[in-house]
């Protein structure tokens, strides 16, 4: 199981609400457009990336999936750029 931080900027209210409801099934909101997914498998993340990617408008919307470690392990160091999945 992995931990992810998902941040998004979605212009359409309906699409933003759908994405929010979808992400709530996997984790919880920590800010208006940021979710923490504490226990997701790689296949679940790949499915979320695909599903959300089909919902949003790639010309104006942005959704970022950041893999994270727990605070004790992560210690504030930034992730390497190649570890970030972008929709």
N, CA, C and O atoms as a GROMACS GRO file, in nm:
protein
  348
    1UNK      N    1   0.084  -0.119   0.000
    1UNK     CA    2   0.000   0.000   0.000
    1UNK      C    3   0.088   0.124   0.000
    1UNK      O    4   0.197   0.126   0.057
    2UNK      N    5   0.038   0.226  -0.065
    2UNK     CA    6   0.111   0.350  -0.078
    2UNK      C    7   0.028   0.466  -0.025
    2UNK      O    8  -0.092   0.452   0.000
    3UNK      N    9   0.093   0.580  -0.007
    3UNK     CA   10   0.027   0.702   0.036
    3UNK      C   11   0.044   0.806  -0.072
    3UNK      O   12   0.154   0.821  -0.127
    4UNK      N   13  -0.063   0.878  -0.104
    4UNK     CA   14  -0.057   0.981  -0.207
    4UNK      C   15  -0.123   1.109  -0.160
    4UNK      O   16  -0.218   1.107  -0.082
    5UNK      N   17  -0.071   1.218  -0.210
    5UNK     CA   18  -0.131   1.349  -0.195
    5UNK      C   19  -0.180   1.386  -0.334
    5UNK      O   20  -0.103   1.384  -0.430
    6UNK      N   21  -0.308   1.421  -0.345
    6UNK     CA   22  -0.366   1.458  -0.474
    6UNK      C   23  -0.410   1.603  -0.467
    6UNK      O   24  -0.490   1.640  -0.381
    7UNK      N   25  -0.359   1.685  -0.558
    7UNK     CA   26  -0.397   1.826  -0.565
    7UNK      C   27  -0.451   1.853  -0.704
    7UNK      O   28  -0.400   1.801  -0.803
    8UNK      N   29  -0.556   1.935  -0.710
    8UNK     CA   30  -0.614   1.962  -0.841
    8UNK      C   31  -0.662   2.106  -0.853
    8UNK      O   32  -0.688   2.174  -0.754
    9UNK      N   33  -0.671   2.150  -0.978
    9UNK     CA   34  -0.727   2.279  -1.014
    9UNK      C   35  -0.819   2.250  -1.133
    9UNK      O   36  -0.773   2.236  -1.246
   10UNK      N   37  -0.948   2.242  -1.106
   10UNK     CA   38  -1.046   2.203  -1.206
   10UNK      C   39  -1.149   2.316  -1.218
   10UNK      O   40  -1.208   2.357  -1.118
   11UNK      N   41  -1.169   2.365  -1.340
   11UNK     CA   42  -1.255   2.480  -1.362
   11UNK      C   43  -1.404   2.453  -1.355
   11UNK      O   44  -1.480   2.536  -1.306
   12UNK      N   45  -1.447   2.338  -1.404
   12UNK     CA   46  -1.590   2.306  -1.409
   12UNK      C   47  -1.638   2.256  -1.273
   12UNK      O   48  -1.583   2.160  -1.218
   13UNK      N   49  -1.742   2.321  -1.218
   13UNK     CA   50  -1.792   2.286  -1.085
   13UNK      C   51  -1.840   2.141  -1.077
   13UNK      O   52  -1.814   2.072  -0.978
   14UNK      N   53  -1.911   2.094  -1.179
   14UNK     CA   54  -1.963   1.957  -1.177
   14UNK      C   55  -1.850   1.854  -1.180
   14UNK      O   56  -1.851   1.756  -1.105
   15UNK      N   57  -1.753   1.877  -1.265
   15UNK     CA   58  -1.640   1.785  -1.275
   15UNK      C   59  -1.561   1.786  -1.145
   15UNK      O   60  -1.521   1.681  -1.095
   16UNK      N   61  -1.539   1.905  -1.090
   16UNK     CA   62  -1.466   1.917  -0.963
   16UNK      C   63  -1.538   1.841  -0.852
   16UNK      O   64  -1.474   1.775  -0.770
   17UNK      N   65  -1.671   1.850  -0.848
   17UNK     CA   66  -1.749   1.777  -0.747
   17UNK      C   67  -1.738   1.626  -0.767
   17UNK      O   68  -1.728   1.552  -0.669
   18UNK      N   69  -1.740   1.580  -0.891
   18UNK     CA   70  -1.727   1.436  -0.920
   18UNK      C   71  -1.590   1.385  -0.878
   18UNK      O   72  -1.579   1.278  -0.817
   19UNK      N   73  -1.486   1.461  -0.910
   19UNK     CA   74  -1.350   1.421  -0.871
   19UNK      C   75  -1.339   1.417  -0.719
   19UNK      O   76  -1.280   1.325  -0.663
   20UNK      N   77  -1.395   1.516  -0.653
   20UNK     CA   78  -1.392   1.521  -0.507
   20UNK      C   79  -1.461   1.400  -0.445
   20UNK      O   80  -1.408   1.338  -0.354
   21UNK      N   81  -1.581   1.367  -0.497
   21UNK     CA   82  -1.654   1.249  -0.445
   21UNK      C   83  -1.576   1.120  -0.469
   21UNK      O   84  -1.574   1.032  -0.383
   22UNK      N   85  -1.512   1.111  -0.583
   22UNK     CA   86  -1.432   0.992  -0.614
   22UNK      C   87  -1.315   0.979  -0.518
   22UNK      O   88  -1.289   0.871  -0.465
   23UNK      N   89  -1.243   1.089  -0.496
   23UNK     CA   90  -1.127   1.084  -0.407
   23UNK      C   91  -1.166   1.058  -0.262
   23UNK      O   92  -1.088   1.001  -0.186
   24UNK      N   93  -1.286   1.099  -0.222
   24UNK     CA   94  -1.333   1.076  -0.085
   24UNK      C   95  -1.348   0.926  -0.056
   24UNK      O   96  -1.345   0.885   0.061
   25UNK      N   97  -1.364   0.845  -0.159
   25UNK     CA   98  -1.374   0.700  -0.141
   25UNK      C   99  -1.240   0.638  -0.102
   25UNK      O  100  -1.236   0.528  -0.048
   26UNK      N  101  -1.131   0.709  -0.131
   26UNK     CA  102  -0.997   0.656  -0.108
   26UNK      C  103  -0.922   0.725   0.005
   26UNK      O  104  -0.822   0.672   0.054
   27UNK      N  105  -0.968   0.842   0.046
   27UNK     CA  106  -0.896   0.916   0.149
   27UNK      C  107  -0.980   1.030   0.202
   27UNK      O  108  -1.103   1.022   0.204
   28UNK      N  109  -0.914   1.135   0.244
   28UNK     CA  110  -0.988   1.248   0.300
   28UNK      C  111  -0.927   1.381   0.256
   28UNK      O  112  -0.809   1.391   0.223
   29UNK      N  113  -1.014   1.481   0.258
   29UNK     CA  114  -0.976   1.616   0.216
   29UNK      C  115  -0.893   1.681   0.325
   29UNK      O  116  -0.929   1.677   0.443
   30UNK      N  117  -0.780   1.743   0.286
   30UNK     CA  118  -0.702   1.817   0.383
   30UNK      C  119  -0.703   1.967   0.352
   30UNK      O  120  -0.671   2.048   0.439
   31UNK      N  121  -0.741   2.003   0.231
   31UNK     CA  122  -0.770   2.141   0.192
   31UNK      C  123  -0.875   2.134   0.083
   31UNK      O  124  -0.912   2.025   0.040
   32UNK      N  125  -0.925   2.249   0.038
   32UNK     CA  126  -1.033   2.246  -0.061
   32UNK      C  127  -1.000   2.162  -0.183
   32UNK      O  128  -1.085   2.087  -0.229
   33UNK      N  129  -0.882   2.173  -0.236
   33UNK     CA  130  -0.848   2.100  -0.357
   33UNK      C  131  -0.730   2.004  -0.337
   33UNK      O  132  -0.654   1.977  -0.430
   34UNK      N  133  -0.716   1.954  -0.215
   34UNK     CA  134  -0.607   1.861  -0.183
   34UNK      C  135  -0.663   1.745  -0.100
   34UNK      O  136  -0.732   1.766   0.000
   35UNK      N  137  -0.631   1.623  -0.144
   35UNK     CA  138  -0.673   1.503  -0.072
   35UNK      C  139  -0.552   1.421  -0.032
   35UNK      O  140  -0.450   1.418  -0.102
   36UNK      N  141  -0.564   1.354   0.081
   36UNK     CA  142  -0.462   1.260   0.127
   36UNK      C  143  -0.521   1.120   0.115
   36UNK      O  144  -0.626   1.092   0.172
   37UNK      N  145  -0.454   1.034   0.041
   37UNK     CA  146  -0.497   0.895   0.023
   37UNK      C  147  -0.398   0.807   0.099
   37UNK      O  148  -0.290   0.778   0.048
   38UNK      N  149  -0.433   0.766   0.222
   38UNK     CA  150  -0.336   0.698   0.307
   38UNK      C  151  -0.306   0.552   0.272
   38UNK      O  152  -0.199   0.502   0.308
   39UNK      N  153  -0.397   0.484   0.205
   39UNK     CA  154  -0.375   0.341   0.177
   39UNK      C  155  -0.434   0.306   0.040
   39UNK      O  156  -0.549   0.264   0.030
   40UNK      N  157  -0.354   0.324  -0.065
   40UNK     CA  158  -0.398   0.288  -0.199
   40UNK      C  159  -0.291   0.203  -0.265
   40UNK      O  160  -0.171   0.221  -0.243
   41UNK      N  161  -0.337   0.111  -0.346
   41UNK     CA  162  -0.242   0.027  -0.420
   41UNK      C  163  -0.204   0.098  -0.550
   41UNK      O  164  -0.272   0.192  -0.592
   42UNK      N  165  -0.098   0.054  -0.610
   42UNK     CA  166  -0.055   0.112  -0.736
   42UNK      C  167  -0.163   0.096  -0.843
   42UNK      O  168  -0.184   0.187  -0.924
   43UNK      N  169  -0.230  -0.017  -0.845
   43UNK     CA  170  -0.337  -0.038  -0.944
   43UNK      C  171  -0.454   0.058  -0.920
   43UNK      O  172  -0.516   0.105  -1.016
   44UNK      N  173  -0.484   0.089  -0.793
   44UNK     CA  174  -0.590   0.185  -0.763
   44UNK      C  175  -0.550   0.325  -0.810
   44UNK      O  176  -0.631   0.399  -0.865
   45UNK      N  177  -0.424   0.361  -0.788
   45UNK     CA  178  -0.375   0.492  -0.832
   45UNK      C  179  -0.381   0.501  -0.984
   45UNK      O  180  -0.424   0.602  -1.039
   46UNK      N  181  -0.338   0.397  -1.052
   46UNK     CA  182  -0.342   0.397  -1.198
   46UNK      C  183  -0.486   0.410  -1.249
   46UNK      O  184  -0.511   0.480  -1.346
   47UNK      N  185  -0.580   0.342  -1.183
   47UNK     CA  186  -0.721   0.352  -1.221
   47UNK      C  187  -0.774   0.494  -1.195
   47UNK      O  188  -0.849   0.548  -1.276
   48UNK      N  189  -0.734   0.554  -1.082
   48UNK     CA  190  -0.776   0.691  -1.052
   48UNK      C  191  -0.720   0.789  -1.156
   48UNK      O  192  -0.792   0.877  -1.204
   49UNK      N  193  -0.593   0.774  -1.191
   49UNK     CA  194  -0.532   0.861  -1.291
   49UNK      C  195  -0.608   0.850  -1.423
   49UNK      O  196  -0.637   0.951  -1.487
   50UNK      N  197  -0.640   0.729  -1.464
   50UNK     CA  198  -0.714   0.708  -1.589
   50UNK      C  199  -0.854   0.766  -1.581
   50UNK      O  200  -0.896   0.838  -1.672
   51UNK      N  201  -0.927   0.736  -1.474
   51UNK     CA  202  -1.065   0.784  -1.459
   51UNK      C  203  -1.072   0.936  -1.454
   51UNK      O  204  -1.152   0.997  -1.524
   52UNK      N  205  -0.989   0.995  -1.369
   52UNK     CA  206  -0.990   1.141  -1.355
   52UNK      C  207  -0.941   1.206  -1.483
   52UNK      O  208  -0.991   1.311  -1.523
   53UNK      N  209  -0.842   1.145  -1.548
   53UNK     CA  210  -0.792   1.198  -1.674
   53UNK      C  211  -0.899   1.204  -1.781
   53UNK      O  212  -0.895   1.293  -1.866
   54UNK      N  213  -0.995   1.112  -1.779
   54UNK     CA  214  -1.106   1.112  -1.874
   54UNK      C  215  -1.212   1.215  -1.838
   54UNK      O  216  -1.290   1.257  -1.924
   55UNK      N  217  -1.216   1.257  -1.712
   55UNK     CA  218  -1.318   1.352  -1.665
   55UNK      C  219  -1.278   1.498  -1.687
   55UNK      O  220  -1.365   1.582  -1.712
   56UNK      N  221  -1.151   1.528  -1.677
   56UNK     CA  222  -1.106   1.667  -1.680
   56UNK      C  223  -1.073   1.713  -1.821
   56UNK      O  224  -1.056   1.632  -1.912
   57UNK      N  225  -1.064   1.844  -1.837
   57UNK     CA  226  -1.025   1.905  -1.964
   57UNK      C  227  -0.875   1.932  -1.958
   57UNK      O  228  -0.832   2.020  -1.883
   58UNK      N  229  -0.793   1.858  -2.032
   58UNK     CA  230  -0.647   1.872  -2.022
   58UNK      C  231  -0.594   2.009  -2.066
   58UNK      O  232  -0.480   2.043  -2.037
   59UNK      N  233  -0.676   2.086  -2.137
   59UNK     CA  234  -0.632   2.218  -2.182
   59UNK      C  235  -0.634   2.321  -2.069
   59UNK      O  236  -0.562   2.420  -2.074
   60UNK      N  237  -0.717   2.297  -1.965
   60UNK     CA  238  -0.725   2.398  -1.859
   60UNK      C  239  -0.717   2.341  -1.718
   60UNK      O  240  -0.686   2.414  -1.624
   61UNK      N  241  -0.745   2.213  -1.700
   61UNK     CA  242  -0.746   2.153  -1.567
   61UNK      C  243  -0.614   2.084  -1.538
   61UNK      O  244  -0.545   2.037  -1.629
   62UNK      N  245  -0.580   2.078  -1.410
   62UNK     CA  246  -0.458   2.009  -1.367
   62UNK      C  247  -0.489   1.923  -1.245
   62UNK      O  248  -0.558   1.966  -1.153
   63UNK      N  249  -0.436   1.800  -1.247
   63UNK     CA  250  -0.449   1.709  -1.134
   63UNK      C  251  -0.311   1.647  -1.113
   63UNK      O  252  -0.252   1.593  -1.206
   64UNK      N  253  -0.262   1.654  -0.989
   64UNK     CA  254  -0.129   1.603  -0.957
   64UNK      C  255  -0.140   1.495  -0.851
   64UNK      O  256  -0.210   1.512  -0.751
   65UNK      N  257  -0.070   1.383  -0.872
   65UNK     CA  258  -0.062   1.274  -0.775
   65UNK      C  259   0.082   1.269  -0.724
   65UNK      O  260   0.175   1.242  -0.800
   66UNK      N  261   0.099   1.295  -0.596
   66UNK     CA  262   0.232   1.294  -0.535
   66UNK      C  263   0.244   1.177  -0.437
   66UNK      O  264   0.170   1.173  -0.339
   67UNK      N  265   0.333   1.082  -0.462
   67UNK     CA  266   0.356   0.977  -0.363
   67UNK      C  267   0.427   1.037  -0.242
   67UNK      O  268   0.521   1.115  -0.258
   68UNK      N  269   0.383   1.002  -0.124
   68UNK     CA  270   0.445   1.055  -0.002
   68UNK      C  271   0.469   0.943   0.098
   68UNK      O  272   0.409   0.836   0.090
   69UNK      N  273   0.558   0.970   0.190
   69UNK     CA  274   0.584   0.879   0.300
   69UNK      C  275   0.526   0.941   0.425
   69UNK      O  276   0.489   1.058   0.425
   70UNK      N  277   0.518   0.865   0.530
   70UNK     CA  278   0.468   0.922   0.655
   70UNK      C  279   0.566   1.028   0.704
   70UNK      O  280   0.682   1.029   0.662
   71UNK      N  281   0.521   1.115   0.791
   71UNK     CA  282   0.604   1.227   0.838
   71UNK      C  283   0.733   1.176   0.900
   71UNK      O  284   0.838   1.236   0.880
   72UNK      N  285   0.728   1.066   0.974
   72UNK     CA  286   0.848   1.012   1.038
   72UNK      C  287   0.953   0.969   0.935
   72UNK      O  288   1.072   0.986   0.957
   73UNK      N  289   0.907   0.914   0.823
   73UNK     CA  290   1.000   0.865   0.721
   73UNK      C  291   1.037   0.974   0.622
   73UNK      O  292   1.151   0.977   0.575
   74UNK      N  293   0.945   1.062   0.589
   74UNK     CA  294   0.966   1.162   0.485
   74UNK      C  295   1.055   1.277   0.531
   74UNK      O  296   1.140   1.323   0.456
   75UNK      N  297   1.036   1.322   0.652
   75UNK     CA  298   1.119   1.424   0.717
   75UNK      C  299   1.132   1.554   0.636
   75UNK      O  300   1.234   1.622   0.646
   76UNK      N  301   1.032   1.587   0.558
   76UNK     CA  302   1.031   1.716   0.490
   76UNK      C  303   1.113   1.726   0.364
   76UNK      O  304   1.119   1.833   0.304
   77UNK      N  305   1.176   1.620   0.321
   77UNK     CA  306   1.255   1.627   0.198
   77UNK      C  307   1.164   1.618   0.076
   77UNK      O  308   1.068   1.541   0.076
   78UNK      N  309   1.194   1.696  -0.027
   78UNK     CA  310   1.107   1.693  -0.146
   78UNK      C  311   1.124   1.563  -0.223
   78UNK      O  312   1.230   1.500  -0.220
   79UNK      N  313   1.018   1.525  -0.293
   79UNK     CA  314   1.024   1.407  -0.378
   79UNK      C  315   1.103   1.440  -0.505
   79UNK      O  316   1.108   1.556  -0.547
   80UNK      N  317   1.161   1.341  -0.562
   80UNK     CA  318   1.230   1.360  -0.689
   80UNK      C  319   1.125   1.384  -0.797
   80UNK      O  320   1.017   1.324  -0.790
   81UNK      N  321   1.151   1.469  -0.896
   81UNK     CA  322   1.050   1.502  -0.998
   81UNK      C  323   0.997   1.381  -1.074
   81UNK      O  324   0.881   1.381  -1.114
   82UNK      N  325   1.080   1.278  -1.094
   82UNK     CA  326   1.033   1.162  -1.171
   82UNK      C  327   0.939   1.073  -1.091
   82UNK      O  328   0.886   0.976  -1.146
   83UNK      N  329   0.917   1.102  -0.962
   83UNK     CA  330   0.826   1.024  -0.880
   83UNK      C  331   0.684   1.082  -0.880
   83UNK      O  332   0.596   1.029  -0.812
   84UNK      N  333   0.662   1.189  -0.953
   84UNK     CA  334   0.532   1.257  -0.953
   84UNK      C  335   0.455   1.217  -1.078
   84UNK      O  336   0.507   1.224  -1.189
   85UNK      N  337   0.329   1.175  -1.060
   85UNK     CA  338   0.242   1.142  -1.172
   85UNK      C  339   0.153   1.262  -1.198
   85UNK      O  340   0.092   1.315  -1.105
   86UNK      N  341   0.145   1.306  -1.321
   86UNK     CA  342   0.064   1.422  -1.357
   86UNK      C  343  -0.040   1.380  -1.459
   86UNK      O  344  -0.009   1.314  -1.558
   87UNK      N  345  -0.166   1.419  -1.434
   87UNK     CA  346  -0.274   1.392  -1.528
   87UNK      C  347  -0.293   1.515  -1.613
   87UNK      O  348  -0.380   1.517  -1.700
   0.00000   0.00000   0.00000
